[in-house]
Amino acid sequence: MEPALGYPDLEVLVLVDGSLAELWLRRPDPVPGAVPAPSADPDPDPESLERTLRERLPDAVGATEEETAAAEARLGITLSDELKVRYG
């Protein structure tokens, strides 16, 4: 931790290039008996998800198809339809 420049009561975490903070690496503690909520949709329909997101976040600006394709190329994977809807 180092003091933040210009903010005497604030500190910043300085990481070594390529490292992750320990909290990002720690797995969550298991919760015995935990199950999804009854309202959870195990396999959301992409169209229904998109409609719900547009209703609840009408001013949100998502990624374009070109940006999504660039991300897939950079990551070397094809994103799921659900992820494309969430970020598109």
Biopython code that builds the backbone (N, CA, C, O; Angstrom):
import numpy as np
from Bio.PDB.StructureBuilder import StructureBuilder

atoms = [
    (1, "MET", "N", (0.847, -1.164, 0.000)),
    (1, "MET", "CA", (0.000, 0.000, 0.000)),
    (1, "MET", "C", (0.901, 1.239, 0.000)),
    (1, "MET", "O", (1.919, 1.301, 0.690)),
    (2, "GLU", "N", (0.488, 2.208, -0.792)),
    (2, "GLU", "CA", (1.195, 3.480, -0.862)),
    (2, "GLU", "C", (0.184, 4.610, -0.738)),
    (2, "GLU", "O", (-0.971, 4.454, -1.136)),
    (3, "PRO", "N", (0.607, 5.752, -0.189)),
    (3, "PRO", "CA", (-0.325, 6.876, -0.128)),
    (3, "PRO", "C", (-0.689, 7.342, -1.535)),
    (3, "PRO", "O", (0.151, 7.371, -2.434)),
    (4, "ALA", "N", (-1.967, 7.707, -1.705)),
    (4, "ALA", "CA", (-2.410, 8.239, -2.989)),
    (4, "ALA", "C", (-1.976, 9.688, -3.089)),
    (4, "ALA", "O", (-2.144, 10.457, -2.143)),
    (5, "LEU", "N", (-1.421, 10.064, -4.228)),
    (5, "LEU", "CA", (-0.961, 11.436, -4.412)),
    (5, "LEU", "C", (-2.120, 12.417, -4.296)),
    (5, "LEU", "O", (-3.127, 12.288, -4.992)),
    (6, "GLY", "N", (-1.967, 13.401, -3.408)),
    (6, "GLY", "CA", (-2.984, 14.424, -3.238)),
    (6, "GLY", "C", (-4.129, 14.029, -2.329)),
    (6, "GLY", "O", (-5.009, 14.847, -2.063)),
    (7, "TYR", "N", (-4.142, 12.793, -1.843)),
    (7, "TYR", "CA", (-5.205, 12.328, -0.952)),
    (7, "TYR", "C", (-4.569, 11.714, 0.292)),
    (7, "TYR", "O", (-4.292, 10.514, 0.300)),
    (8, "PRO", "N", (-4.329, 12.496, 1.341)),
    (8, "PRO", "CA", (-3.587, 12.006, 2.495)),
    (8, "PRO", "C", (-4.260, 10.847, 3.235)),
    (8, "PRO", "O", (-3.573, 10.062, 3.888)),
    (9, "ASP", "N", (-5.584, 10.725, 3.147)),
    (9, "ASP", "CA", (-6.272, 9.655, 3.875)),
    (9, "ASP", "C", (-6.567, 8.434, 3.005)),
    (9, "ASP", "O", (-7.277, 7.525, 3.435)),
    (10, "LEU", "N", (-6.033, 8.408, 1.800)),
    (10, "LEU", "CA", (-6.314, 7.323, 0.868)),
    (10, "LEU", "C", (-5.019, 6.612, 0.510)),
    (10, "LEU", "O", (-3.985, 7.245, 0.298)),
    (11, "GLU", "N", (-5.091, 5.287, 0.446)),
    (11, "GLU", "CA", (-3.939, 4.497, 0.018)),
    (11, "GLU", "C", (-4.318, 3.706, -1.223)),
    (11, "GLU", "O", (-5.490, 3.387, -1.424)),
    (12, "VAL", "N", (-3.344, 3.392, -2.045)),
    (12, "VAL", "CA", (-3.570, 2.591, -3.237)),
    (12, "VAL", "C", (-2.745, 1.323, -3.155)),
    (12, "VAL", "O", (-1.657, 1.301, -2.579)),
    (13, "LEU", "N", (-3.284, 0.272, -3.740)),
    (13, "LEU", "CA", (-2.597, -1.002, -3.778)),
    (13, "LEU", "C", (-1.743, -1.047, -5.036)),
    (13, "LEU", "O", (-2.246, -0.835, -6.139)),
    (14, "VAL", "N", (-0.458, -1.320, -4.875)),
    (14, "VAL", "CA", (0.459, -1.393, -6.006)),
    (14, "VAL", "C", (0.789, -2.866, -6.233)),
    (14, "VAL", "O", (1.290, -3.551, -5.341)),
    (15, "LEU", "N", (0.498, -3.337, -7.447)),
    (15, "LEU", "CA", (0.741, -4.739, -7.774)),
    (15, "LEU", "C", (1.923, -4.872, -8.717)),
    (15, "LEU", "O", (2.243, -3.953, -9.471)),
    (16, "VAL", "N", (2.552, -6.009, -8.662)),
    (16, "VAL", "CA", (3.595, -6.346, -9.615)),
    (16, "VAL", "C", (2.894, -6.646, -10.935)),
    (16, "VAL", "O", (1.816, -7.240, -10.944)),
    (17, "ASP", "N", (3.496, -6.240, -12.042)),
    (17, "ASP", "CA", (2.906, -6.487, -13.357)),
    (17, "ASP", "C", (2.450, -7.934, -13.496)),
    (17, "ASP", "O", (3.223, -8.861, -13.254)),
    (18, "GLY", "N", (1.192, -8.123, -13.886)),
    (18, "GLY", "CA", (0.667, -9.463, -14.120)),
    (18, "GLY", "C", (0.143, -10.161, -12.878)),
    (18, "GLY", "O", (-0.381, -11.270, -12.981)),
    (19, "SER", "N", (0.265, -9.550, -11.708)),
    (19, "SER", "CA", (-0.194, -10.206, -10.490)),
    (19, "SER", "C", (-1.649, -9.845, -10.199)),
    (19, "SER", "O", (-2.177, -8.871, -10.735)),
    (20, "LEU", "N", (-2.282, -10.635, -9.352)),
    (20, "LEU", "CA", (-3.648, -10.372, -8.919)),
    (20, "LEU", "C", (-3.668, -10.250, -7.406)),
    (20, "LEU", "O", (-2.917, -10.930, -6.707)),
    (21, "ALA", "N", (-4.528, -9.383, -6.910)),
    (21, "ALA", "CA", (-4.672, -9.257, -5.461)),
    (21, "ALA", "C", (-5.178, -10.580, -4.895)),
    (21, "ALA", "O", (-5.931, -11.294, -5.558)),
    (22, "GLU", "N", (-4.771, -10.902, -3.684)),
    (22, "GLU", "CA", (-5.116, -12.178, -3.058)),
    (22, "GLU", "C", (-6.622, -12.399, -3.011)),
    (22, "GLU", "O", (-7.076, -13.528, -3.195)),
    (23, "LEU", "N", (-7.401, -11.364, -2.772)),
    (23, "LEU", "CA", (-8.847, -11.534, -2.705)),
    (23, "LEU", "C", (-9.432, -12.007, -4.034)),
    (23, "LEU", "O", (-10.444, -12.708, -4.047)),
    (24, "TRP", "N", (-8.813, -11.632, -5.145)),
    (24, "TRP", "CA", (-9.286, -12.093, -6.449)),
    (24, "TRP", "C", (-8.972, -13.564, -6.655)),
    (24, "TRP", "O", (-9.671, -14.252, -7.398)),
    (25, "LEU", "N", (-7.931, -14.049, -6.006)),
    (25, "LEU", "CA", (-7.521, -15.433, -6.175)),
    (25, "LEU", "C", (-8.245, -16.377, -5.221)),
    (25, "LEU", "O", (-8.343, -17.574, -5.491)),
    (26, "ARG", "N", (-8.750, -15.852, -4.113)),
    (26, "ARG", "CA", (-9.379, -16.679, -3.089)),
    (26, "ARG", "C", (-10.745, -17.166, -3.561)),
    (26, "ARG", "O", (-11.565, -16.385, -4.044)),
    (27, "ARG", "N", (-10.974, -18.458, -3.416)),
    (27, "ARG", "CA", (-12.266, -19.041, -3.765)),
    (27, "ARG", "C", (-13.252, -18.736, -2.640)),
    (27, "ARG", "O", (-12.846, -18.655, -1.480)),
    (28, "PRO", "N", (-14.527, -18.567, -2.951)),
    (28, "PRO", "CA", (-15.504, -18.319, -1.886)),
    (28, "PRO", "C", (-15.655, -19.542, -0.989)),
    (28, "PRO", "O", (-15.478, -20.677, -1.431)),
    (29, "ASP", "N", (-15.980, -19.296, 0.257)),
    (29, "ASP", "CA", (-16.217, -20.399, 1.185)),
    (29, "ASP", "C", (-17.474, -21.148, 0.746)),
    (29, "ASP", "O", (-18.474, -20.524, 0.392)),
    (30, "PRO", "N", (-17.431, -22.481, 0.768)),
    (30, "PRO", "CA", (-18.618, -23.241, 0.378)),
    (30, "PRO", "C", (-19.751, -23.017, 1.377)),
    (30, "PRO", "O", (-19.509, -22.846, 2.572)),
    (31, "VAL", "N", (-20.964, -23.021, 0.891)),
    (31, "VAL", "CA", (-22.145, -22.869, 1.737)),
    (31, "VAL", "C", (-22.977, -24.133, 1.572)),
    (31, "VAL", "O", (-23.682, -24.286, 0.575)),
    (32, "PRO", "N", (-22.900, -25.045, 2.548)),
    (32, "PRO", "CA", (-23.646, -26.301, 2.435)),
    (32, "PRO", "C", (-25.144, -26.037, 2.266)),
    (32, "PRO", "O", (-25.730, -25.214, 2.970)),
    (33, "GLY", "N", (-25.736, -26.743, 1.333)),
    (33, "GLY", "CA", (-27.178, -26.636, 1.130)),
    (33, "GLY", "C", (-27.613, -25.445, 0.298)),
    (33, "GLY", "O", (-28.809, -25.258, 0.074)),
    (34, "ALA", "N", (-26.659, -24.622, -0.173)),
    (34, "ALA", "CA", (-27.028, -23.466, -0.984)),
    (34, "ALA", "C", (-27.550, -23.935, -2.343)),
    (34, "ALA", "O", (-26.964, -24.809, -2.981)),
    (35, "VAL", "N", (-28.640, -23.350, -2.761)),
    (35, "VAL", "CA", (-29.247, -23.683, -4.053)),
    (35, "VAL", "C", (-29.686, -22.387, -4.722)),
    (35, "VAL", "O", (-29.878, -21.382, -4.037)),
    (36, "PRO", "N", (-29.850, -22.386, -6.045)),
    (36, "PRO", "CA", (-30.354, -21.182, -6.707)),
    (36, "PRO", "C", (-31.751, -20.829, -6.210)),
    (36, "PRO", "O", (-32.516, -21.704, -5.804)),
    (37, "ALA", "N", (-32.069, -19.563, -6.245)),
    (37, "ALA", "CA", (-33.403, -19.116, -5.861)),
    (37, "ALA", "C", (-34.437, -19.729, -6.804)),
    (37, "ALA", "O", (-34.139, -19.981, -7.972)),
    (38, "PRO", "N", (-35.630, -19.965, -6.312)),
    (38, "PRO", "CA", (-36.670, -20.536, -7.185)),
    (38, "PRO", "C", (-36.932, -19.677, -8.420)),
    (38, "PRO", "O", (-37.348, -20.190, -9.459)),
    (39, "SER", "N", (-36.692, -18.379, -8.308)),
    (39, "SER", "CA", (-36.940, -17.480, -9.434)),
    (39, "SER", "C", (-35.805, -17.481, -10.448)),
    (39, "SER", "O", (-35.935, -16.885, -11.518)),
    (40, "ALA", "N", (-34.696, -18.140, -10.130)),
    (40, "ALA", "CA", (-33.546, -18.154, -11.041)),
    (40, "ALA", "C", (-33.872, -18.968, -12.282)),
    (40, "ALA", "O", (-34.489, -20.030, -12.204)),
    (41, "ASP", "N", (-33.451, -18.456, -13.415)),
    (41, "ASP", "CA", (-33.677, -19.143, -14.683)),
    (41, "ASP", "C", (-32.398, -19.890, -15.035)),
    (41, "ASP", "O", (-31.387, -19.250, -15.322)),
    (42, "PRO", "N", (-32.406, -21.218, -15.023)),
    (42, "PRO", "CA", (-31.171, -21.968, -15.265)),
    (42, "PRO", "C", (-30.639, -21.829, -16.686)),
    (42, "PRO", "O", (-29.439, -21.989, -16.908)),
    (43, "ASP", "N", (-31.496, -21.538, -17.642)),
    (43, "ASP", "CA", (-31.059, -21.407, -19.023)),
    (43, "ASP", "C", (-31.805, -20.230, -19.645)),
    (43, "ASP", "O", (-32.781, -20.427, -20.370)),
    (44, "PRO", "N", (-31.348, -18.998, -19.363)),
    (44, "PRO", "CA", (-32.106, -17.837, -19.834)),
    (44, "PRO", "C", (-32.159, -17.768, -21.359)),
    (44, "PRO", "O", (-31.167, -18.014, -22.046)),
    (45, "ASP", "N", (-33.329, -17.432, -21.863)),
    (45, "ASP", "CA", (-33.537, -17.218, -23.283)),
    (45, "ASP", "C", (-32.887, -15.881, -23.648)),
    (45, "ASP", "O", (-33.242, -14.863, -23.054)),
    (46, "PRO", "N", (-31.946, -15.843, -24.603)),
    (46, "PRO", "CA", (-31.254, -14.584, -24.920)),
    (46, "PRO", "C", (-32.200, -13.429, -25.269)),
    (46, "PRO", "O", (-31.949, -12.287, -24.884)),
    (47, "GLU", "N", (-33.281, -13.721, -25.992)),
    (47, "GLU", "CA", (-34.210, -12.647, -26.356)),
    (47, "GLU", "C", (-34.919, -12.093, -25.131)),
    (47, "GLU", "O", (-35.093, -10.881, -25.004)),
    (48, "SER", "N", (-35.329, -12.982, -24.227)),
    (48, "SER", "CA", (-35.997, -12.564, -22.997)),
    (48, "SER", "C", (-35.035, -11.758, -22.122)),
    (48, "SER", "O", (-35.418, -10.746, -21.535)),
    (49, "LEU", "N", (-33.787, -12.214, -22.042)),
    (49, "LEU", "CA", (-32.778, -11.505, -21.265)),
    (49, "LEU", "C", (-32.539, -10.117, -21.841)),
    (49, "LEU", "O", (-32.468, -9.138, -21.098)),
    (50, "GLU", "N", (-32.415, -10.026, -23.161)),
    (50, "GLU", "CA", (-32.192, -8.726, -23.791)),
    (50, "GLU", "C", (-33.364, -7.784, -23.536)),
    (50, "GLU", "O", (-33.163, -6.610, -23.228)),
    (51, "ARG", "N", (-34.576, -8.291, -23.663)),
    (51, "ARG", "CA", (-35.769, -7.475, -23.422)),
    (51, "ARG", "C", (-35.787, -6.961, -21.972)),
    (51, "ARG", "O", (-36.066, -5.787, -21.728)),
    (52, "THR", "N", (-35.491, -7.842, -21.028)),
    (52, "THR", "CA", (-35.480, -7.456, -19.615)),
    (52, "THR", "C", (-34.416, -6.395, -19.343)),
    (52, "THR", "O", (-34.679, -5.418, -18.642)),
    (53, "LEU", "N", (-33.212, -6.584, -19.899)),
    (53, "LEU", "CA", (-32.142, -5.609, -19.685)),
    (53, "LEU", "C", (-32.495, -4.259, -20.293)),
    (53, "LEU", "O", (-32.234, -3.223, -19.683)),
    (54, "ARG", "N", (-33.084, -4.255, -21.484)),
    (54, "ARG", "CA", (-33.465, -2.986, -22.124)),
    (54, "ARG", "C", (-34.571, -2.273, -21.341)),
    (54, "ARG", "O", (-34.595, -1.043, -21.284)),
    (55, "GLU", "N", (-35.489, -3.041, -20.737)),
    (55, "GLU", "CA", (-36.538, -2.442, -19.915)),
    (55, "GLU", "C", (-35.959, -1.825, -18.644)),
    (55, "GLU", "O", (-36.337, -0.720, -18.254)),
    (56, "ARG", "N", (-35.050, -2.539, -18.007)),
    (56, "ARG", "CA", (-34.519, -2.099, -16.716)),
    (56, "ARG", "C", (-33.371, -1.102, -16.845)),
    (56, "ARG", "O", (-33.131, -0.315, -15.929)),
    (57, "LEU", "N", (-32.667, -1.126, -17.962)),
    (57, "LEU", "CA", (-31.529, -0.226, -18.174)),
    (57, "LEU", "C", (-31.684, 0.479, -19.523)),
    (57, "LEU", "O", (-30.877, 0.266, -20.427)),
    (58, "PRO", "N", (-32.714, 1.314, -19.663)),
    (58, "PRO", "CA", (-32.994, 1.896, -20.981)),
    (58, "PRO", "C", (-31.890, 2.793, -21.527)),
    (58, "PRO", "O", (-31.787, 2.949, -22.744)),
    (59, "ASP", "N", (-31.069, 3.382, -20.681)),
    (59, "ASP", "CA", (-30.023, 4.284, -21.148)),
    (59, "ASP", "C", (-28.664, 3.612, -21.294)),
    (59, "ASP", "O", (-27.681, 4.265, -21.646)),
    (60, "ALA", "N", (-28.605, 2.307, -21.024)),
    (60, "ALA", "CA", (-27.322, 1.604, -21.086)),
    (60, "ALA", "C", (-26.830, 1.522, -22.535)),
    (60, "ALA", "O", (-27.613, 1.328, -23.465)),
    (61, "VAL", "N", (-25.538, 1.672, -22.696)),
    (61, "VAL", "CA", (-24.915, 1.559, -24.011)),
    (61, "VAL", "C", (-24.015, 0.329, -23.975)),
    (61, "VAL", "O", (-23.094, 0.247, -23.162)),
    (62, "GLY", "N", (-24.284, -0.606, -24.843)),
    (62, "GLY", "CA", (-23.516, -1.842, -24.853)),
    (62, "GLY", "C", (-22.464, -1.858, -25.945)),
    (62, "GLY", "O", (-22.281, -0.893, -26.688)),
    (63, "ALA", "N", (-21.789, -2.975, -26.012)),
    (63, "ALA", "CA", (-20.761, -3.164, -27.034)),
    (63, "ALA", "C", (-21.417, -3.398, -28.393)),
    (63, "ALA", "O", (-22.482, -4.007, -28.485)),
    (64, "THR", "N", (-20.769, -2.909, -29.434)),
    (64, "THR", "CA", (-21.246, -3.159, -30.789)),
    (64, "THR", "C", (-20.860, -4.581, -31.191)),
    (64, "THR", "O", (-20.058, -5.229, -30.518)),
    (65, "GLU", "N", (-21.436, -5.058, -32.289)),
    (65, "GLU", "CA", (-21.063, -6.388, -32.791)),
    (65, "GLU", "C", (-19.581, -6.436, -33.142)),
    (65, "GLU", "O", (-18.922, -7.457, -32.946)),
    (66, "GLU", "N", (-19.057, -5.319, -33.665)),
    (66, "GLU", "CA", (-17.633, -5.263, -34.002)),
    (66, "GLU", "C", (-16.769, -5.344, -32.746)),
    (66, "GLU", "O", (-15.739, -6.018, -32.739)),
    (67, "GLU", "N", (-17.189, -4.655, -31.684)),
    (67, "GLU", "CA", (-16.424, -4.699, -30.432)),
    (67, "GLU", "C", (-16.471, -6.097, -29.820)),
    (67, "GLU", "O", (-15.476, -6.586, -29.286)),
    (68, "THR", "N", (-17.642, -6.734, -29.905)),
    (68, "THR", "CA", (-17.764, -8.093, -29.385)),
    (68, "THR", "C", (-16.866, -9.047, -30.179)),
    (68, "THR", "O", (-16.182, -9.890, -29.597)),
    (69, "ALA", "N", (-16.872, -8.912, -31.509)),
    (69, "ALA", "CA", (-16.019, -9.764, -32.349)),
    (69, "ALA", "C", (-14.547, -9.529, -32.039)),
    (69, "ALA", "O", (-13.763, -10.478, -32.005)),
    (70, "ALA", "N", (-14.163, -8.279, -31.812)),
    (70, "ALA", "CA", (-12.770, -7.964, -31.471)),
    (70, "ALA", "C", (-12.391, -8.589, -30.127)),
    (70, "ALA", "O", (-11.287, -9.107, -29.965)),
    (71, "ALA", "N", (-13.312, -8.535, -29.173)),
    (71, "ALA", "CA", (-13.036, -9.148, -27.862)),
    (71, "ALA", "C", (-12.872, -10.651, -28.004)),
    (71, "ALA", "O", (-11.969, -11.234, -27.404)),
    (72, "GLU", "N", (-13.736, -11.286, -28.793)),
    (72, "GLU", "CA", (-13.614, -12.730, -29.015)),
    (72, "GLU", "C", (-12.275, -13.071, -29.666)),
    (72, "GLU", "O", (-11.624, -14.044, -29.285)),
    (73, "ALA", "N", (-11.872, -12.271, -30.642)),
    (73, "ALA", "CA", (-10.587, -12.513, -31.313)),
    (73, "ALA", "C", (-9.430, -12.340, -30.341)),
    (73, "ALA", "O", (-8.492, -13.137, -30.337)),
    (74, "ARG", "N", (-9.494, -11.299, -29.516)),
    (74, "ARG", "CA", (-8.425, -11.032, -28.555)),
    (74, "ARG", "C", (-8.341, -12.144, -27.511)),
    (74, "ARG", "O", (-7.247, -12.543, -27.111)),
    (75, "LEU", "N", (-9.510, -12.649, -27.066)),
    (75, "LEU", "CA", (-9.533, -13.692, -26.049)),
    (75, "LEU", "C", (-9.301, -15.085, -26.630)),
    (75, "LEU", "O", (-8.912, -16.010, -25.917)),
    (76, "GLY", "N", (-9.545, -15.220, -27.938)),
    (76, "GLY", "CA", (-9.380, -16.517, -28.572)),
    (76, "GLY", "C", (-10.512, -17.479, -28.270)),
    (76, "GLY", "O", (-10.329, -18.694, -28.346)),
    (77, "ILE", "N", (-11.701, -16.947, -27.921)),
    (77, "ILE", "CA", (-12.869, -17.785, -27.615)),
    (77, "ILE", "C", (-14.111, -17.165, -28.243)),
    (77, "ILE", "O", (-14.102, -16.000, -28.640)),
    (78, "THR", "N", (-15.162, -17.943, -28.328)),
    (78, "THR", "CA", (-16.455, -17.438, -28.756)),
    (78, "THR", "C", (-17.293, -17.224, -27.505)),
    (78, "THR", "O", (-17.472, -18.147, -26.711)),
    (79, "LEU", "N", (-17.806, -16.014, -27.325)),
    (79, "LEU", "CA", (-18.627, -15.719, -26.162)),
    (79, "LEU", "C", (-19.991, -16.374, -26.304)),
    (79, "LEU", "O", (-20.505, -16.519, -27.413)),
    (80, "SER", "N", (-20.576, -16.770, -25.177)),
    (80, "SER", "CA", (-21.908, -17.366, -25.202)),
    (80, "SER", "C", (-22.936, -16.307, -25.603)),
    (80, "SER", "O", (-22.688, -15.108, -25.471)),
    (81, "ASP", "N", (-24.081, -16.758, -26.088)),
    (81, "ASP", "CA", (-25.148, -15.826, -26.459)),
    (81, "ASP", "C", (-25.558, -14.978, -25.254)),
    (81, "ASP", "O", (-25.841, -13.788, -25.394)),
    (82, "GLU", "N", (-25.588, -15.598, -24.069)),
    (82, "GLU", "CA", (-25.964, -14.858, -22.858)),
    (82, "GLU", "C", (-24.990, -13.710, -22.596)),
    (82, "GLU", "O", (-25.422, -12.598, -22.293)),
    (83, "LEU", "N", (-23.695, -13.959, -22.705)),
    (83, "LEU", "CA", (-22.719, -12.897, -22.487)),
    (83, "LEU", "C", (-22.829, -11.800, -23.547)),
    (83, "LEU", "O", (-22.717, -10.613, -23.239)),
    (84, "LYS", "N", (-23.047, -12.205, -24.785)),
    (84, "LYS", "CA", (-23.200, -11.211, -25.848)),
    (84, "LYS", "C", (-24.388, -10.304, -25.577)),
    (84, "LYS", "O", (-24.316, -9.098, -25.812)),
    (85, "VAL", "N", (-25.484, -10.876, -25.082)),
    (85, "VAL", "CA", (-26.668, -10.077, -24.746)),
    (85, "VAL", "C", (-26.375, -9.171, -23.562)),
    (85, "VAL", "O", (-26.777, -8.007, -23.568)),
    (86, "ARG", "N", (-25.689, -9.674, -22.552)),
    (86, "ARG", "CA", (-25.413, -8.881, -21.348)),
    (86, "ARG", "C", (-24.524, -7.665, -21.663)),
    (86, "ARG", "O", (-24.712, -6.592, -21.089)),
    (87, "TYR", "N", (-23.585, -7.834, -22.551)),
    (87, "TYR", "CA", (-22.640, -6.752, -22.835)),
    (87, "TYR", "C", (-22.909, -6.032, -24.141)),
    (87, "TYR", "O", (-22.232, -5.052, -24.452)),
    (88, "GLY", "N", (-23.878, -6.494, -24.910)),
    (88, "GLY", "CA", (-24.156, -5.906, -26.204)),
    (88, "GLY", "C", (-25.242, -4.859, -26.190)),
    (88, "GLY", "O", (-25.564, -4.290, -27.233)),
]
sb = StructureBuilder()
sb.init_structure("model")
sb.init_model(0)
sb.init_chain("A")
sb.init_seg("    ")
for serial, (resi, resn, name, xyz) in enumerate(atoms, 1):
    if name == "N":
        sb.init_residue(resn, " ", resi, " ")
    sb.init_atom(name, np.array(xyz, "f"), 0.0, 1.0, " ", f" {name:<3s}", serial, name[0])
structure = sb.get_structure()
